[in-house]
């Protein structure tokens, strides 16, 4: 027996009997073990060593070319009742799913080692943290889980003490897309994934556990598991403020998490608590405290450079695993947006010419790295108590509709704002450009149950507390014929400054049908080259456009039928009524 926990040992034995591995290895999470896995993968060719002078301890992994991203159409929520999964998820009957998977998992680890990875999401000694165990036959997964979670002996000790853990079973199988499934069983606190070696499909501690299963746990245990960054902002007086923010892809989430204050904001400091996931728990006073369940970053690398995100660029220059990037003539990693280097091999390993019309790095190429590499890392990311959240921000990419920033009128209105999040598609996404896609709370691919129940859960907190965070919406992407009206990047601190002042009740705001917007002059624009008419346009609210938007939102809500909370419809009706009077 490798653990004193009988339930865990019995499960590991059952998986071994089904998958028939050559050996079973229990991971201890030590640095020596990590280095052994790196050496093993270098020998097998699963990893390639990069330039160790300029990118020390960095390696390249090339995934199977059919296995380069999350596969939402093959991702299922398996609940006993289909309506509990909701129209926002693919559903399969649990018995049918287990039967299908048992056939695929049978003898799939023959000739391979089965790795058992105990891990903790969140600080080891935090009451807010949750544990899991991932079984896998992929050394690449083990190495990534070492960077992304607190894994190994200490996590196992906590599991043995608590006797609570999420079961995650993974095999790369034969990488056949026809035999690829990512199945979640919330009622069993179980994940089963086969046929993919890609991060979000294979690192089961990430989206699968930390969002899909955790969101179900949060519903039952009255907390929130969210697709949010957590950022610490310190003003020149030394006051610190903690903000959680949710954005769909291509909306500047990582840039905000790692924001560098502009020169016009001397004395301000910004530190990263988390870049992707936040777990929010309410204390006895009704205040939300947040932890980042992850210990590392699994980031999209194209577009990252010294100009767009200096902290992210510095973070990934050492001790990182790259996936599906190109290589330069001096063996450095290369991706679109990198400012230096001569790429000679593409992400497939083929010869590359800059004259080619093809991408050198895959558009979804990634880096995995410890969060402690970040120059802006906050030590409070390891705090067992988490950090107190003063504001929650939602955002999307809207070229016309949404103002630069507005504040919800109260918590319930803020839930409507979050539930209504829409973002325009970009050239990076398949399909037409500029189409608005609904992505409530940026959780569309990640909520492990019916969105209607999820919104009801959010609304329930207003009945429990008078100390909830203020809720805001931002839009960095307002445009006119000449381009973007707002400079973005570090200058977004000017908007965060206004948000913080609103949280402190230091300044007033102008009430509009959709929420509170800044009074002219209350957002510091000194030193910015923005014409007055463009500044006005950033805060223009067109009632006709917004009425059309609210009609589209209502149509979207109607997809959820009788389960949709009446309170959400009431909030929607209030906004429509106010717009109609304009």
SULFENCOR-V437717 format. One record per residue. N is the residue number from 1. SS is DSSP state (~ for helix, > for strand, _ for the rest). PHI is phi in whole degrees, -180 to 180 (none if undefined). OMEGA is omega in degrees with one decimal (NA if undefined). Layout:
# SULFENCOR-V437717
N_SS_PHI_OMEGA ; N_SS_PHI_OMEGA
This chain:
# SULFENCOR-V437717
1___none_-178.5 ; 2___-102_177.5 ; 3___-149_176.4 ; 4___-82_-178.7 ; 5___-87_-174.2 ; 6_~_-66_179.8 ; 7_~_-62_179.3 ; 8_~_-65_-178.6 ; 9_~_-63_179.3 ; 10_~_-63_179.2 ; 11_~_-65_178.7 ; 12_~_-60_178.8 ; 13_~_-63_179.7 ; 14_~_-64_179.9 ; 15_~_-65_179.7 ; 16_~_-64_179.8 ; 17_~_-65_-179.2 ; 18_~_-73_-170.3 ; 19_~_-93_173.3 ; 20___60_178.2 ; 21___-73_175.3 ; 22___-72_-178.5 ; 23_>_-150_176.1 ; 24_>_-122_-179.3 ; 25_>_-121_175.0 ; 26_>_-89_-174.7 ; 27___-80_179.2 ; 28___-99_175.6 ; 29___76_-178.9 ; 30___-79_176.8 ; 31_~_-64_178.9 ; 32_~_-62_178.4 ; 33_~_-63_178.1 ; 34_~_-58_-179.9 ; 35_~_-63_177.7 ; 36_~_-65_178.1 ; 37_~_-66_177.1 ; 38_~_-60_-179.7 ; 39_~_-61_179.2 ; 40_~_-62_-178.3 ; 41_~_-75_174.1 ; 42_~_-65_-179.7 ; 43_~_-69_-178.4 ; 44_~_-80_-176.0 ; 45___90_176.5 ; 46___-68_175.1 ; 47___-126_171.6 ; 48_>_-119_-180.0 ; 49_>_-77_176.8 ; 50___-94_-176.9 ; 51___-60_-173.1 ; 52___-81_174.3 ; 53___-84_-177.5 ; 54___-96_177.4 ; 55___-130_-174.8 ; 56___-61_177.1 ; 57___57_176.5 ; 58___-112_-173.7 ; 59_>_-138_178.9 ; 60_>_-115_171.7 ; 61_>_-116_173.6 ; 62___-108_-179.7 ; 63___-81_172.1 ; 64___-57_-172.9 ; 65___-70_174.0 ; 66___-95_-169.0 ; 67___-138_-169.5 ; 68___-127_-176.3 ; 69___-164_171.4 ; 70___-61_-179.8 ; 71___-120_-174.3 ; 72_~_-64_-178.7 ; 73_~_-73_177.5 ; 74_~_-109_180.0 ; 75_>_-103_-172.9 ; 76_>_-126_167.4 ; 77_>_-107_-173.3 ; 78___-111_178.1 ; 79___-112_-177.1 ; 80___-63_176.0 ; 81___-113_-177.1 ; 82_~_-61_-177.2 ; 83_~_-66_176.9 ; 84_~_-72_175.3 ; 85_~_-77_174.7 ; 86___83_178.0 ; 87___-69_178.2 ; 88___-82_-179.0 ; 89___-131_164.9 ; 90_>_-77_-176.6 ; 91_>_-123_170.0 ; 92___-142_177.0 ; 93___-61_-175.7 ; 94_~_-56_-179.0 ; 95_~_-64_177.9 ; 96_~_-63_-179.0 ; 97_~_-64_-179.9 ; 98_~_-62_179.9 ; 99_~_-63_178.7 ; 100_~_-61_-176.9 ; 101_~_-72_178.9 ; 102_~_-58_178.7 ; 103_~_-65_-179.4 ; 104_~_-75_-178.8 ; 105_~_-79_-175.5 ; 106___-59_177.5 ; 107___62_-175.2 ; 108___-70_179.7 ; 109___-102_177.9 ; 110___-58_-177.5 ; 111___83_-179.6 ; 112___-121_172.9 ; 113_>_-91_174.5 ; 114_>_-98_-178.3 ; 115_>_-102_178.4 ; 116_>_-110_-173.4 ; 117_>_-115_170.3 ; 118_>_-77_-178.5 ; 119_>_-144_176.6 ; 120_>_-122_173.6 ; 121_>_-94_-173.3 ; 122___102_179.5 ; 123___-55_-174.5 ; 124___-52_-173.6 ; 125___-103_179.2 ; 126___-94_176.1 ; 127___-67_-179.3 ; 128___-84_-176.6 ; 129___-79_177.2 ; 130_>_-135_-176.2 ; 131_>_-108_176.1 ; 132_>_-152_173.7 ; 133_>_-133_174.4 ; 134_>_-107_171.1 ; 135_>_-102_-177.4 ; 136_>_-149_173.0 ; 137___-111_-175.5 ; 138___-114_174.3 ; 139_~_-60_176.8 ; 140_~_-60_177.6 ; 141_~_-64_-179.7 ; 142_~_-60_-178.4 ; 143_~_-63_178.4 ; 144_~_-69_178.1 ; 145_~_-65_175.2 ; 146_~_-61_-179.5 ; 147_~_-79_-170.3 ; 148_~_-93_-174.4 ; 149___-132_169.6 ; 150_>_-94_-171.3 ; 151_>_-112_172.2 ; 152___113_-169.1 ; 153_~_-59_-177.3 ; 154_~_-66_177.6 ; 155_~_-65_178.9 ; 156_~_-62_178.1 ; 157_~_-61_178.2 ; 158_~_-66_178.6 ; 159_~_-60_-179.1 ; 160_~_-66_178.3 ; 161_~_-77_-174.9 ; 162_~_-82_-173.2 ; 163___60_176.8 ; 164___-134_175.9 ; 165___-164_173.7 ; 166_>_-87_-178.4 ; 167_>_-95_178.7 ; 168_>_-122_-176.9 ; 169_>_-119_-175.1 ; 170_>_-137_168.2 ; 171_>_-144_174.8 ; 172___-71_-179.9 ; 173___57_175.7 ; 174___-109_177.6 ; 175___59_177.6 ; 176___-81_-179.1 ; 177_~_-58_178.6 ; 178_~_-76_-179.9 ; 179_~_-119_-175.3 ; 180___-107_178.4 ; 181_>_-145_172.3 ; 182_>_-122_-172.1 ; 183_>_-111_178.0 ; 184_>_-120_179.1 ; 185_>_-121_-173.1 ; 186_~_-58_-177.8 ; 187_~_-67_179.0 ; 188_~_-104_-173.5 ; 189___50_-174.6 ; 190_>_-133_174.8 ; 191_>_-126_175.4 ; 192_>_-134_-174.6 ; 193_>_-134_-179.5 ; 194_>_-143_171.9 ; 195___94_-179.3 ; 196___-138_173.5 ; 197___-111_-176.5 ; 198___-74_-174.1 ; 199_~_-38_-173.2 ; 200_~_-64_177.9 ; 201_~_-89_-170.9 ; 202_~_-117_175.1 ; 203___-82_-167.5 ; 204___-69_175.9 ; 205_~_-74_-174.8 ; 206_~_-86_-174.3 ; 207_~_-62_-174.7 ; 208_~_-62_-179.1 ; 209_~_-88_-169.1 ; 210_~_-67_176.9 ; 211_~_-122_-171.7 ; 212_~_-66_178.8 ; 213_~_-75_-178.5 ; 214_~_-64_178.9 ; 215_~_-64_175.6 ; 216_~_-67_176.2 ; 217_~_-58_-178.0 ; 218_~_-65_176.6 ; 219_~_-61_-176.8 ; 220_~_-72_-173.7 ; 221_~_-106_173.7 ; 222___66_168.9 ; 223___-140_-176.4 ; 224_>_-130_171.7 ; 225_>_-113_-166.7 ; 226_>_-130_177.6 ; 227___-84_-171.6 ; 228___-132_166.4 ; 229_>_-78_171.5 ; 230_>_-130_-176.9 ; 231_>_-126_177.5 ; 232_>_-105_-179.7 ; 233_>_-120_-179.8 ; 234_>_-116_178.9 ; 235___-86_-176.5 ; 236___-61_178.8 ; 237___-81_179.6 ; 238___90_176.4 ; 239___-77_-178.4 ; 240_>_-114_-179.0 ; 241_>_-132_-175.6 ; 242_>_-122_-174.5 ; 243_>_-124_172.3 ; 244_>_-108_-175.3 ; 245_>_-145_-178.5 ; 246_>_-121_178.9 ; 247_>_-137_167.9 ; 248___-63_-178.9 ; 249___-62_177.8 ; 250___66_179.7 ; 251___-122_171.9 ; 252___87_-176.6 ; 253_~_-64_-178.8 ; 254_~_-66_178.5 ; 255_~_-61_179.6 ; 256_~_-72_179.8 ; 257_~_-63_-176.0 ; 258___-118_-175.7 ; 259___-58_174.3 ; 260___-110_-176.9 ; 261___-58_177.6 ; 262___-72_-179.2 ; 263___-60_-179.9 ; 264___-75_178.6 ; 265___-120_-179.2 ; 266___-64_177.0 ; 267___88_177.1 ; 268___-84_178.5 ; 269_>_-133_177.6 ; 270_>_-127_180.0 ; 271_>_-129_-176.9 ; 272_>_-96_168.2 ; 273_>_-91_178.6 ; 274_>_-158_-176.1 ; 275___-110_-169.2 ; 276___-146_-172.9 ; 277___-135_178.0 ; 278_>_-132_171.6 ; 279_>_-110_-175.6 ; 280_>_-113_178.4 ; 281_>_-122_-179.1 ; 282_>_-94_177.5 ; 283___-88_-175.3 ; 284___-66_179.4 ; 285___-90_-179.9 ; 286___85_-179.7 ; 287___-101_178.6 ; 288_>_-84_172.0 ; 289_>_-118_-174.6 ; 290_>_-121_167.8 ; 291_>_-119_169.5 ; 292___-95_-177.9 ; 293___-69_-175.7 ; 294___-96_177.3 ; 295___-114_-178.5 ; 296_>_-149_178.9 ; 297_>_-118_172.7 ; 298_>_-120_-165.4 ; 299_>_-103_171.2 ; 300_>_-75_-172.4 ; 301___-93_-179.9 ; 302___-57_-179.1 ; 303___91_-178.4 ; 304___-85_175.5 ; 305___-156_-176.3 ; 306___-62_-176.7 ; 307___-85_-176.2 ; 308___-79_-176.7 ; 309___-160_-175.9 ; 310_~_-58_-177.9 ; 311_~_-65_178.7 ; 312_~_-64_-179.1 ; 313_~_-64_178.1 ; 314_~_-68_-178.0 ; 315_~_-61_-170.5 ; 316___-94_-177.1 ; 317___-88_177.1 ; 318___-151_173.6 ; 319___53_-175.8 ; 320___-124_170.0 ; 321_>_-107_176.2 ; 322_>_-97_177.6 ; 323_>_-127_172.5 ; 324___66_169.2 ; 325___-98_174.6 ; 326_>_-86_179.0 ; 327_>_-132_179.0 ; 328_>_-90_-179.2 ; 329___-68_175.5 ; 330___-110_170.7 ; 331___67_171.7 ; 332___-97_174.4 ; 333_>_-68_179.1 ; 334_>_-142_178.9 ; 335___-151_177.4 ; 336___-61_-176.8 ; 337___101_176.1 ; 338___-72_-168.3 ; 339___-87_178.6 ; 340___-140_179.4 ; 341___115_179.9 ; 342___-115_-175.6 ; 343_>_-70_-179.3 ; 344_>_-125_176.0 ; 345_>_-128_178.4 ; 346___-88_-173.7 ; 347___-66_178.0 ; 348___-87_-176.5 ; 349___94_179.6 ; 350___-86_176.5 ; 351_>_-59_-176.0 ; 352___-129_174.6 ; 353___-121_178.9 ; 354___-66_176.9 ; 355___-78_-176.7 ; 356___-69_175.4 ; 357___-87_-178.1 ; 358___-91_172.6 ; 359___-70_175.2 ; 360___-79_172.9 ; 361___-93_175.7 ; 362___-66_-178.8 ; 363___-56_178.5 ; 364___-106_177.6 ; 365___-64_-167.2 ; 366_>_-133_165.9 ; 367_>_-128_173.9 ; 368_>_-118_-174.1 ; 369_>_-157_175.2 ; 370_>_-65_178.6 ; 371_~_-61_-177.6 ; 372_~_-71_173.9 ; 373_~_-71_-175.2 ; 374___-67_177.4 ; 375___-59_179.6 ; 376___-98_-177.4 ; 377_>_-64_175.6 ; 378___-98_177.6 ; 379_~_-60_-179.8 ; 380_~_-71_172.2 ; 381_~_-63_178.6 ; 382_~_-102_-177.6 ; 383___-74_179.2 ; 384___-61_-177.6 ; 385___-85_-176.6 ; 386___76_-179.1 ; 387_>_-130_-178.6 ; 388_>_-80_-175.6 ; 389___-91_178.8 ; 390___-98_-177.9 ; 391_>_-148_171.7 ; 392_>_-116_-177.5 ; 393_>_-117_168.0 ; 394_>_-111_179.9 ; 395_>_-158_176.0 ; 396___-154_-179.6 ; 397___-100_179.3 ; 398___-130_-175.2 ; 399___-76_-177.1 ; 400___-127_-160.8 ; 401___-67_-167.1 ; 402___-81_175.6 ; 403___-68_-179.6 ; 404___-55_178.3 ; 405_>_-156_167.7 ; 406_>_-148_-176.6 ; 407_>_-109_175.5 ; 408___-66_-174.7 ; 409___-74_175.2 ; 410___-165_-175.5 ; 411_~_-61_-176.7 ; 412_~_-63_174.4 ; 413_~_-65_177.8 ; 414_~_-63_175.9 ; 415_~_-64_174.3 ; 416_~_-60_179.2 ; 417_~_-58_179.8 ; 418_~_-66_-178.3 ; 419_~_-68_-176.7 ; 420___-95_-174.2 ; 421___-53_174.3 ; 422_>_-133_-179.2 ; 423_>_-141_-179.2 ; 424_>_-79_179.3 ; 425___-66_179.3 ; 426___-115_179.8 ; 427___-65_-179.6 ; 428___-74_-178.3 ; 429___-102_177.5 ; 430___-68_177.2 ; 431___100_-176.2 ; 432___-69_178.2 ; 433___-89_174.4 ; 434___89_178.0 ; 435___-82_-179.7 ; 436_>_-83_176.4 ; 437_>_-113_177.4 ; 438_>_-75_179.0 ; 439___-143_-174.6 ; 440_~_-53_179.1 ; 441_~_52_-175.1 ; 442_~_57_-175.0 ; 443___-112_-174.0 ; 444___-53_-179.5 ; 445___-83_-165.5 ; 446___-126_-179.8 ; 447___-75_-172.9 ; 448___-85_179.1 ; 449___-159_-174.5 ; 450___-61_-180.0 ; 451_~_-56_179.9 ; 452_~_-60_178.1 ; 453_~_-70_178.2 ; 454_~_-64_178.9 ; 455_~_-67_177.1 ; 456_~_-62_178.2 ; 457_~_-61_176.9 ; 458_~_-58_-178.0 ; 459_~_-63_-175.4 ; 460_~_-63_-176.5 ; 461_~_-70_179.0 ; 462_~_-68_177.3 ; 463_~_-84_-174.5 ; 464___-104_-170.0 ; 465___-151_170.4 ; 466___-105_-175.5 ; 467___-114_-177.3 ; 468___-76_177.3 ; 469___-63_169.6 ; 470_>_-72_-178.3 ; 471_>_-115_-176.7 ; 472_>_-130_171.7 ; 473_>_-129_176.9 ; 474_>_-124_177.5 ; 475___-145_-178.4 ; 476___-79_-162.5 ; 477___-116_176.5 ; 478___-62_-174.0 ; 479_>_-132_163.4 ; 480_>_-131_-175.6 ; 481___-64_-178.5 ; 482___-90_-179.9 ; 483_>_130_-177.5 ; 484_>_-68_-179.2 ; 485___-86_-175.7 ; 486___-118_-174.5 ; 487___-70_177.0 ; 488___71_-179.6 ; 489_~_51_-176.4 ; 490_~_-62_-179.4 ; 491_~_-66_177.2 ; 492_~_-65_175.7 ; 493_~_-60_178.0 ; 494_~_-61_177.9 ; 495_~_-72_178.2 ; 496_~_-63_176.6 ; 497_~_-61_177.8 ; 498_~_-64_179.0 ; 499_~_-60_179.8 ; 500_~_-63_178.4 ; 501_~_-63_175.6 ; 502_~_-66_178.4 ; 503_~_-66_178.1 ; 504___-87_-176.0 ; 505___58_-178.9 ; 506___-87_-176.2 ; 507___-135_176.2 ; 508___-87_176.7 ; 509___-147_-179.3 ; 510_>_-95_179.1 ; 511_>_-80_175.3 ; 512_>_-131_179.1 ; 513___-59_-176.0 ; 514___-97_-178.7 ; 515_>_146_-177.6 ; 516_>_-93_177.7 ; 517_>_-114_-178.4 ; 518___-64_168.7 ; 519___-74_-175.6 ; 520___-54_179.9 ; 521___97_-177.7 ; 522___-80_168.7 ; 523___-97_-176.4 ; 524___-69_177.4 ; 525___-116_-178.8 ; 526___-60_179.4 ; 527___86_178.3 ; 528___-94_179.9 ; 529___-94_179.5 ; 530___-123_178.9 ; 531___-65_-178.0 ; 532_~_-56_-178.2 ; 533_~_-67_176.7 ; 534_~_-72_177.2 ; 535_~_-64_176.4 ; 536_~_-62_-178.2 ; 537_~_-63_179.5 ; 538_~_-62_-177.2 ; 539___-119_178.0 ; 540___-77_177.6 ; 541___-120_-178.4 ; 542___-92_-176.0 ; 543_~_-58_-179.2 ; 544_~_-66_177.2 ; 545_~_-61_-177.5 ; 546_~_-71_175.5 ; 547_~_-64_176.4 ; 548_~_-63_178.0 ; 549_~_-62_-178.8 ; 550_~_-65_175.4 ; 551_~_-65_178.2 ; 552_~_-66_178.4 ; 553_~_-63_178.6 ; 554_~_-61_177.8 ; 555_~_-61_178.4 ; 556_~_-65_179.5 ; 557_~_-60_-177.1 ; 558_~_-61_177.8 ; 559___-62_-174.3 ; 560___-97_168.9 ; 561_~_57_-172.3 ; 562_~_-67_-177.4 ; 563_~_-77_-178.4 ; 564___-61_-178.1 ; 565___-63_178.4 ; 566_~_-61_-179.2 ; 567_~_-61_179.3 ; 568_~_-67_177.0 ; 569_~_-66_177.1 ; 570_~_-64_178.6 ; 571_~_-64_177.8 ; 572_~_-61_-178.2 ; 573_~_-64_178.2 ; 574_~_-61_-179.0 ; 575_~_-67_179.3 ; 576_~_-61_179.9 ; 577_~_-62_-179.8 ; 578_~_-65_178.3 ; 579_~_-67_-177.1 ; 580_~_-68_-178.6 ; 581___-87_-178.5 ; 582___-81_NA
